[in-house]
Amino acid sequence: MPSSTTSNPAVGAVRTALAVSGALSLVIGLLILIWPGRTAQVAVGIIAVYVIIAGLVNIGIGLFWRSGWARIGYIVLGVLFIVAGIFSFANLPATTAWFGVFIGTLVGILWIIEGVVSLTTAGHQSKARAWTIFFAIVSILAGIVLLFSPLLGAVTLFILIGFSLIVLGVFQIVRAIQFGKAV
């Protein structure tokens, strides 16, 4: 006889959601590890589709806007978005590499800023001062290294995301199997 917790429709829905999200995480993680370049290109392609759609939406807003500079601005912005999306599709591998360099550079800059901000707060934390300074130095150094090789950093981050998605996907699937079972 099934227990009341496992026959509850809400429990079944949660189990299904956990299983589906776990399976998606597992599949995407495997795709990243098996075909990292192609998977990155697909992700950039999805962003390019979004940019083209955003361009069409902006042109639509501009066409229906009352008048004035905002109307022209929306139309120009829409055209720029569409051109950017088309250029992205014209050479997807180069766009993917550029996007990797952009993300790597952005993360490097953010790590340096985070390290500097941590150094400014080191004097305010008496118990964690040494750890704060250590963290700040590591963050600044990691940011500098990333600025010298942003594409390698982005690729490494992408591979780590792939491993993380696999681990999280397996855990989600196990949670789905275990969820709602009586203890």
Secondary structure, 3 states (H helix, E strand, C coil): CCCHHHHCHHHHHHHHHHHHHHHHHHHHHHHHHHCHHHHHHHHHHHHHHHHHHHHHHHHHHHHHCCCCHHHHHHHHHHHHHHHHHHHHHHCHHHHHHHHHHHHHHHHHHHHHHHHHHHHHHHHHCCCCHHHHHHHHHHHHHHHHHHHHCHHHHHHHHHHHHHHHHHHHHHHHHHHHHHCCCCC
